[in-house]
Amino acid sequence: MADVSACAPLAATATLPRRTLSALAPWSALAVLLVVFTLYLAHYYAPAISTPDANGYWAQGSLLAKTGRTWFTPASNVQYIGMHWLVAEDGRYFSRYPPGLAVPIAGVYWLFGYAATVLINPTLSVLGLFGMFLLARRLLGPWWGVLGALALAVTPEYVRHAFQNDSHMAVTALLIWGMWLLLRWHQEGRWPALFGAGMVLGAIPTVRYPEALYALGVGGLLLLHLYRQPRRWRQALIGLAGALLPLLPLLWRNQAAFGAFWRTAYCLTNEQTGFAWTYFQAHAVDYVRALNGSGVGVFFGLGLVGMALMWFRRDLQPWAAFLSLAVAPITVLYMAYYWVPGRLGGESAAMRFVLPTFPCYYLAGLWALQAVAAGLPRRAGLSAALLVGCCHVLWGAFTIAAETPRQCYSRQALAVLTRELRQRLPPTAIIVSSPAVLQHLDFVRIWRCADLSVLRPRLGRLGRRAGADPSAPKPMQAEKQRIEGEKYAGQGLFGRERAIAYDLREWAGEGPVYIVGSDEEMQRLAPSYFGGRYLKGAVRVAMPAAPSAGRGEGGRRGPGGAAEGALAGPGGLGGGGGPGLPGDLARGPRAQGPGGGLLGLSPDVRELVIAEWTWQPAGPR
């Protein structure tokens, strides 16, 4: 009879690598996913911002890096002021948005320059995927963690905001990592995890004020957990202390800026009053339809089922409370918000408000799939999970591939323009251009930016209508409109042209002034002070190849398929009835090609012109 004892060590060493490989396989799959996702983001990276919202966050960060302040006072009547900058009672201009995101932007800007700050949201998106893996892995298992990260990685709205320069990606990443730290504390009971969760989740309102509602989910989890384990109530105070670390500086800043710690810049526009039942009735169905479509797709229903079923598992009831209270209040809040998302991009514009809730749907939906699969034969459960996963990946991957080139075009074009400006213009120069260009250059903060388009007489057009509710939301701020309307008021066409030219030259001092725009915009400049005879050294800058037409952002089919608007449109240097040069300083028809809008560069603009403005005053005013 053969002696098998000698074979035992060999068998033991043979099984060890298999166990190790089995444990490493999910991590390897995650690594591949993160690398592919990162390479995709890197392929479309362009060091530029292209929307008014981006200016409200990124220009605030660069201002903080340059001056140590989050506010400014205009140096001239012609200085560019972004859409989301509001004037306070003392004449200072503050961004509409809180400074929580501006702080890391300022740090990166100060250390590495403006181009590196554009990497913040892509980096947060990769960290969000990693956090989603850790969260689902701890709650469901390693391969379910991979599926959770994959589901989030192929979500079109998630990828869209990995490129977009706004606050929604930061809130999403903070919520994911806060959930993971809470889960660690819930399972292990260690107070450092709860303290860390408090700091991470407490930072969310410093980025977006309304998202303080996610505290309801945290509160629901804590109440259920501490009801069952009352000896841990002191740890809740530790979590509260962690949350106060980012919140107290924000409250102090609001006190200093707006006179009360509970007041924010939104008080300057009455937007805190913009919630009503009538708005909920108008928007609720659209939000449900969008969540089930361009939002989380098949995981909308699965997630709701998962949240409901979790309540019937005693060990998961705290997490049922967290997920339910994190999703429902914030969704209902934005359903009842006055702003109609369809004005600026349909479903996608609505889904950005609830993007941070998507990981909650995925986590609950994956748990529901796991629960169903556990009650079925192995092959049946695996087939069901694969079918749902394939549908989700197919929908997301094709939508992302179709949208990304058009979404990123404006930033790529602005990056090309900025590179040319840095090579040709001194930092003492003033640049005159359209808001589509200036909202980016204002963030770059190398040159001074002059916006002639905001100087059209506005009191008749933008003044308060008779009978208008004085407490109604006014996102464009009545006081700011009044100040703009009074610039050059009471002067005729020639007088306004002359006053604007004097102000621009006085602000420039010894520095040069350059005008940047398309050929058509240059031709529409008024000849009296800004026309062709005062422009010299014109340089043409070719724009990148335009993306192909097709389905626009969010699955919409629009003119030209442009996701972010136009340069030579109503936001350009002037023309027609749009907000162009004051009065008739801009001649000719309105130049709006396909994809025209207020937000970015149009693929129809093949090249831009950079020309020096040479007009000099012949004498005093």
ABEGO torsion letter per residue (X at the ends): XBBAAAAAAAAAAAAAAAAAAAAAAAAAAAAAAAAAAAAAAAAABBBBBABAAAAAAAAAAAAAAAAGBABBBBABAABBBBAABBBBAAGBBBBABBAAAAAAAAAAAAAAEAAAAAAAAAAAAAAAAAAAAAAAAAAAEAAAAAAAAAAAAABAAAAAAAABBBAAAAAAAAAAAAAAAAAAAAAAGBAAAAAAAAAAAAAAAAABAAAAAAAAAAAAAAAAAAAABAAAAAAAAAAAAAAAAAAAAAAAAAAAAAGBAABBAAAAAGAAAABBAAAAAAAAAAAAAAAABABAEAAAAAAAAAAAAAAABAAAAAAAAAAAAAAAAAAAAAAABABBAAAAGEAAAAAAAAAAAAAAAAAAAAAAAAAAAAABBAAAAAAAAAAAAAAAAAAAAAAAAAAAAAAAAAAAAAAAAAAAAAAABBAABBBBBBAAAAAAAAAAGABBBBBAAAABBAAAAABBBBGBBAABBBAAEAAAAAAAAABGBGBBAAAAAAAAAAAAAAAAEABBBBBBBBAAAAAABBAAAABAAABBGBBBBBBBBBBBBEBBBGGBBBBGGBAAEBAABAABAEEEABBBBBEAABBEBBBBBBGBEAABBBAABABBBBBBBABBBABBX
